[in-house]
Amino acid sequence: MKAASVQLSGIVKRHGAVTALAGIDLEIRAGEFFSLLGPSGSGKTTTLRILAGLEQANAGAVRMNGVDVTHLEPGARDVAMVFQSYALYPHMTVRENIAFPLKMMHERSGQIDTAVKEAAARVRIDHLLERKPGQLSGGQQQRCALARAIVRKPALFLLDEPLSNLDAKLRIETRVELKRLQRALNVTAVYVTHDQEEALSLSDRLAVFMDGRIVQIGTPEEVFSRPATVAVAGFLGNPPMNLIPARLEHGRANIEGGVLDIPSLASFGTREVFLGVRPSAVRIAGAGLPATVMMSEALGEESYADLAVGELLVRAKVRERPAERAQVRIELDPPGLHVFDRQTGLRL
């Protein structure tokens, strides 16, 4: 099986007067685990369906290994897809579900039996072959759908939110299995998710979608540490980044009537910005902006405080939970600051 490289060029998709995709350009390398990440309605699944051949674009081209497949039927693309619903046939056994794609390709029964056993063993459901989907747990159904996808040994593996129906513990376990499987099969995987934790942990690279456009492409480390826009900064991170409106004046940040001296920002001159700062870079200190503790909470091993700075709410990661309604002062750690233009939302 040869992993496929993928190129999308100028993909536009309209549903009546609504533009679902407004010019998607994307290159995915052979053997890569690539995620399409973004909120609901941002165009991720539409892009995946166009890749699969399940939908046709209004404009643009799709290439696999340099070959134009824009108008090829799904069966001619050497692509397998795992849907969010798993789409298993309820009247068929696990064995029959996995074998179905090979039967449609008119493979010999002996080859089908061998391939089904091999695929089931890879996802560790070879002991469940005679059960029907209704007798399986959610995790087992998901593995059955994966086995049905890999049994054909496709060059491109498309996954549309395949873990969203699983509980938290099983999602984490299955993420590990999914990455192991993709590496072992040496297949290119394109993975759609709105879950940033999934995308950051699984991906070699990812594309962030917003309103039918790709706003940033990079490795998980690049996208998390250097978000390209305010929208990306606010979307990535749990808890998300604080986005603080400020007026910069040669190294002084005016925030809600208070002033912080931050010499490292002097190069930005005088301008209106958003200061992006993750909760871990907000410090309760002896000096700084006056704030009121609105709420503090422990989330497992970490504690956070929500602080009111004027009309603004800022979340800080804290070692000790402060008392509610306490009056404190906060500072922003300069190395942890991200600066975005207030008008354009772009990183400066």
C-alpha positions as CSV (number, residue, x, y, z in Angstrom):
1,M,0.0,0.0,0.0
2,K,1.4,3.4,-1.0
3,A,0.4,6.4,1.1
4,A,-1.1,9.2,-0.9
5,S,-0.1,12.8,-1.0
6,V,-3.1,15.2,-1.4
7,Q,-3.5,18.7,-2.9
8,L,-6.6,20.8,-2.7
9,S,-6.4,23.9,-4.9
10,G,-9.0,26.8,-4.8
11,I,-11.8,24.6,-3.5
12,V,-15.1,26.5,-3.4
13,K,-18.4,24.9,-2.2
14,R,-21.7,26.7,-2.2
15,H,-25.1,25.6,-0.8
16,G,-27.4,28.0,-2.5
17,A,-26.6,31.5,-1.3
18,V,-24.3,30.1,1.5
19,T,-20.6,29.7,0.8
20,A,-19.4,26.7,2.8
21,L,-15.8,26.8,1.5
22,A,-14.3,30.0,0.2
23,G,-11.2,28.9,-1.6
24,I,-9.4,26.1,0.2
25,D,-5.7,25.5,-0.6
26,L,-4.0,22.6,1.2
27,E,-1.2,20.2,0.7
28,I,-1.0,17.0,2.7
29,R,2.2,14.9,2.6
30,A,2.2,11.2,2.0
31,G,2.1,9.3,5.3
32,E,1.1,12.3,7.3
33,F,-1.5,12.3,10.1
34,F,-3.2,15.6,9.2
35,S,-6.2,17.1,11.2
36,L,-8.8,19.6,10.0
37,L,-9.7,21.5,13.2
38,G,-12.3,24.1,13.8
39,P,-15.7,24.9,15.4
40,S,-19.0,23.4,14.0
41,G,-19.9,24.8,10.6
42,S,-16.4,25.9,9.7
43,G,-16.1,23.7,6.6
44,K,-14.1,20.7,7.9
45,T,-16.5,17.9,7.1
46,T,-17.4,19.5,3.7
47,T,-13.7,19.5,2.8
48,L,-13.4,15.8,3.8
49,R,-16.4,14.8,1.8
50,I,-15.0,16.6,-1.3
51,L,-11.8,14.7,-0.7
52,A,-13.7,11.4,-0.6
53,G,-15.8,12.3,-3.7
54,L,-19.0,12.3,-1.8
55,E,-19.6,15.9,-2.7
56,Q,-18.5,17.9,-5.8
57,A,-16.9,21.3,-5.4
58,N,-18.2,24.3,-7.4
59,A,-14.7,25.3,-8.2
60,G,-11.1,24.1,-7.7
61,A,-9.2,20.8,-8.1
62,V,-8.4,17.7,-6.0
63,R,-5.2,15.8,-6.7
64,M,-3.9,12.6,-5.2
65,N,-0.2,11.7,-5.9
66,G,-0.3,14.4,-8.5
67,V,-3.2,12.9,-10.4
68,D,-6.4,15.0,-10.8
69,V,-9.3,13.1,-9.1
70,T,-11.7,16.0,-8.9
71,H,-14.4,14.3,-10.9
72,L,-13.7,10.6,-10.0
73,E,-16.3,8.6,-8.2
74,P,-15.5,7.7,-4.5
75,G,-14.8,4.0,-5.5
76,A,-12.1,5.1,-7.9
77,R,-10.1,7.2,-5.5
78,D,-8.5,4.5,-3.3
79,V,-10.0,6.2,-0.2
80,A,-11.6,4.8,2.9
81,M,-13.8,6.8,5.3
82,V,-14.9,6.4,8.9
83,F,-18.0,8.3,9.7
84,Q,-19.0,9.8,13.1
85,S,-22.0,7.5,13.2
86,Y,-19.8,4.5,12.2
87,A,-22.5,3.6,9.6
88,L,-22.4,-0.2,10.3
89,Y,-25.1,-2.5,8.8
90,P,-27.1,-3.6,11.9
91,H,-28.3,-6.9,10.2
92,M,-24.8,-8.0,9.4
93,T,-22.2,-9.6,11.8
94,V,-18.9,-7.8,12.5
95,R,-17.3,-10.3,10.0
96,E,-19.8,-9.4,7.3
97,N,-19.5,-5.6,7.9
98,I,-15.7,-5.7,7.6
99,A,-15.9,-8.0,4.5
100,F,-18.5,-5.8,2.7
101,P,-16.1,-3.5,0.8
102,L,-14.1,-6.5,-0.5
103,K,-17.3,-8.2,-1.6
104,M,-18.2,-5.1,-3.6
105,M,-14.8,-5.3,-5.3
106,H,-15.5,-9.0,-6.1
107,E,-12.5,-10.4,-4.3
108,R,-12.2,-14.2,-3.9
109,S,-13.8,-15.6,-0.7
110,G,-10.5,-17.0,0.6
111,Q,-8.7,-13.7,0.2
112,I,-11.7,-11.9,1.9
113,D,-11.6,-14.2,4.9
114,T,-7.8,-13.7,5.4
115,A,-8.1,-9.9,5.0
116,V,-11.0,-9.7,7.5
117,K,-9.2,-11.7,10.1
118,E,-6.1,-9.6,9.7
119,A,-8.0,-6.2,9.9
120,A,-10.0,-7.4,12.9
121,A,-6.8,-8.5,14.7
122,R,-5.2,-5.1,14.0
123,V,-7.9,-3.3,15.9
124,R,-8.3,-6.1,18.5
125,I,-11.8,-7.3,17.7
126,D,-11.0,-10.7,16.2
127,H,-12.9,-12.3,19.0
128,L,-16.1,-10.5,18.1
129,L,-16.5,-11.4,14.5
130,E,-19.8,-13.3,14.9
131,R,-21.5,-10.6,16.9
132,K,-23.8,-7.9,15.4
133,P,-23.4,-4.2,16.0
134,G,-26.2,-4.1,18.5
135,Q,-24.2,-6.5,20.7
136,L,-21.1,-4.2,20.7
137,S,-20.1,-1.3,23.0
138,G,-19.5,2.1,21.4
139,G,-15.7,1.5,21.4
140,Q,-16.1,-1.9,19.7
141,Q,-18.4,-0.5,17.0
142,Q,-15.8,2.2,16.4
143,R,-13.1,-0.5,16.0
144,C,-15.4,-2.4,13.6
145,A,-15.8,0.7,11.5
146,L,-12.0,1.2,11.5
147,A,-11.4,-2.4,10.4
148,R,-13.9,-2.1,7.6
149,A,-12.0,1.0,6.4
150,I,-8.5,-0.5,6.6
151,V,-9.4,-3.9,5.1
152,R,-9.1,-2.5,1.6
153,K,-5.7,-1.1,2.4
154,P,-6.5,2.4,1.0
155,A,-3.9,5.0,0.2
156,L,-5.9,7.7,2.0
157,F,-7.8,7.2,5.3
158,L,-10.5,9.8,6.1
159,L,-12.0,10.1,9.6
160,D,-14.9,12.3,10.4
161,E,-15.1,12.9,14.2
162,P,-14.7,9.1,14.8
163,L,-14.2,9.4,18.6
164,S,-17.0,11.9,19.5
165,N,-19.4,9.1,20.6
166,L,-17.0,7.6,23.1
167,D,-16.6,8.4,26.8
168,A,-13.5,10.4,27.9
169,K,-11.4,7.4,29.0
170,L,-12.1,5.4,25.9
171,R,-11.4,8.4,23.7
172,I,-7.9,8.7,25.1
173,E,-7.2,5.0,24.7
174,T,-8.5,5.0,21.2
175,R,-6.4,8.0,20.2
176,V,-3.3,6.1,21.0
177,E,-4.5,3.1,19.1
178,L,-5.5,5.2,16.1
179,K,-2.0,6.8,15.8
180,R,-0.3,3.4,16.2
181,L,-2.6,2.0,13.5
182,Q,-1.9,4.8,11.1
183,R,1.9,4.4,11.5
184,A,1.7,0.6,11.2
185,L,-0.3,0.8,8.0
186,N,1.8,3.6,6.6
187,V,-1.3,5.4,5.4
188,T,-2.1,9.1,5.0
189,A,-4.8,10.0,7.4
190,V,-7.0,13.1,7.3
191,Y,-8.9,13.6,10.6
192,V,-11.8,16.0,11.2
193,T,-12.4,17.2,14.7
194,H,-13.6,20.1,16.8
195,D,-11.7,18.8,19.8
196,Q,-8.4,20.6,20.0
197,E,-6.9,18.1,22.4
198,E,-7.4,15.3,19.8
199,A,-5.9,17.4,17.0
200,L,-2.9,18.6,19.1
201,S,-2.1,15.1,20.4
202,L,-2.6,13.1,17.1
203,S,-1.5,15.4,14.3
204,D,1.8,15.7,12.5
205,R,0.3,19.0,11.1
206,L,-3.1,20.6,11.2
207,A,-5.2,23.2,9.5
208,V,-7.5,25.5,11.6
209,F,-10.8,26.3,9.8
210,M,-12.9,29.3,10.5
211,D,-16.0,30.3,8.5
212,G,-15.1,28.3,5.4
213,R,-11.5,29.3,5.3
214,I,-8.2,28.0,6.5
215,V,-6.7,30.6,8.9
216,Q,-3.5,28.7,9.9
217,I,-1.6,25.6,9.0
218,G,1.3,24.2,11.0
219,T,2.5,21.6,13.5
220,P,0.6,21.4,16.8
221,E,3.5,23.2,18.6
222,E,3.5,26.0,16.0
223,V,-0.2,26.6,16.0
224,F,-0.5,26.5,19.8
225,S,2.6,28.6,20.6
226,R,2.2,31.2,17.8
227,P,-1.6,31.5,16.9
228,A,-1.9,33.5,13.7
229,T,-5.1,35.3,14.6
230,V,-7.3,36.3,17.6
231,A,-9.8,33.7,16.5
232,V,-7.2,30.9,16.6
233,A,-5.8,32.2,19.9
234,G,-9.3,32.1,21.5
235,F,-10.1,28.7,20.1
236,L,-6.9,26.8,21.1
237,G,-6.1,26.0,24.7
238,N,-8.1,24.6,27.7
239,P,-8.8,26.9,29.4
240,P,-8.5,29.3,26.4
241,M,-6.2,32.2,26.1
242,N,-7.2,35.5,27.7
243,L,-7.7,38.2,25.0
244,I,-7.2,41.6,26.7
245,P,-8.0,44.8,24.8
246,A,-5.2,47.3,25.4
247,R,-3.7,50.5,24.1
248,L,0.1,50.3,23.8
249,E,2.1,53.5,24.2
250,H,5.8,52.8,23.8
251,G,6.2,50.0,26.4
252,R,3.2,50.9,28.5
253,A,-0.1,48.9,28.2
254,N,-3.3,50.8,29.2
255,I,-5.9,48.2,30.3
256,E,-9.3,49.1,31.8
257,G,-7.9,52.3,33.2
258,G,-4.8,50.7,34.7
259,V,-1.3,50.8,33.4
260,L,1.4,48.0,33.1
261,D,5.0,48.8,32.2
262,I,6.0,46.1,29.7
263,P,9.3,47.3,28.1
264,S,9.3,44.4,25.6
265,L,6.3,45.9,23.9
266,A,8.0,49.2,23.2
267,S,8.7,48.2,19.6
268,F,5.0,48.2,18.8
269,G,4.8,51.9,19.3
270,T,1.3,53.4,19.9
271,R,-1.6,51.2,18.8
272,E,-4.8,49.4,19.8
273,V,-4.2,45.7,20.3
274,F,-5.4,42.6,21.9
275,L,-2.9,41.1,24.4
276,G,-3.2,37.3,24.3
277,V,-2.0,35.7,27.6
278,R,-2.6,32.1,28.7
279,P,-3.8,31.7,32.3
280,S,-0.4,30.3,33.2
281,A,1.2,33.7,32.3
282,V,-1.2,35.7,34.6
283,R,0.3,36.2,38.1
284,I,-1.3,37.5,41.2
285,A,1.4,39.8,42.6
286,G,2.1,42.7,44.9
287,A,1.9,45.3,42.1
288,G,0.1,45.5,38.8
289,L,-3.5,45.9,37.7
290,P,-6.1,46.0,40.5
291,A,-8.6,43.0,40.2
292,T,-11.4,41.4,42.1
293,V,-11.6,37.6,42.6
294,M,-14.9,36.6,41.2
295,M,-14.5,32.8,41.5
296,S,-11.8,30.3,42.1
297,E,-12.0,26.6,41.3
298,A,-9.9,23.4,41.4
299,L,-9.9,21.4,38.2
300,G,-8.1,18.2,39.2
301,E,-4.5,18.9,39.9
302,E,-4.7,22.6,38.7
303,S,-6.5,25.6,40.2
304,Y,-7.8,28.7,38.5
305,A,-9.2,32.0,39.5
306,D,-11.5,34.3,37.5
307,L,-10.5,37.9,38.1
308,A,-12.5,41.0,37.2
309,V,-10.3,43.9,35.9
310,G,-12.8,46.6,35.5
311,E,-15.4,45.2,33.0
312,L,-12.9,42.6,31.8
313,L,-12.7,39.0,33.1
314,V,-9.2,37.4,33.2
315,R,-8.5,33.8,34.1
316,A,-5.3,33.0,36.0
317,K,-3.7,29.7,36.9
318,V,-2.9,29.8,40.7
319,R,-1.0,27.8,43.2
320,E,-3.3,28.7,46.1
321,R,-7.0,29.5,45.5
322,P,-7.7,33.1,46.6
323,A,-10.9,34.0,48.5
324,E,-13.8,35.1,46.5
325,R,-14.3,38.9,46.4
326,A,-10.7,39.4,47.5
327,Q,-8.9,42.5,46.1
328,V,-5.7,41.5,44.4
329,R,-3.2,42.8,41.8
330,I,-2.1,41.0,38.7
331,E,0.9,41.1,36.3
332,L,1.3,39.6,32.9
333,D,4.4,37.5,32.2
334,P,6.1,39.3,29.2
335,P,7.5,36.1,27.6
336,G,4.0,34.7,27.6
337,L,2.4,37.7,25.7
338,H,0.9,37.4,22.2
339,V,0.1,40.7,20.4
340,F,-2.7,41.0,17.9
341,D,-3.9,44.0,15.9
342,R,-7.3,45.2,17.3
343,Q,-8.7,45.9,13.8
344,T,-7.5,43.0,11.7
345,G,-7.2,40.4,14.4
346,L,-3.8,39.3,12.9
347,R,-0.8,38.5,14.9
348,L,1.8,41.3,15.1
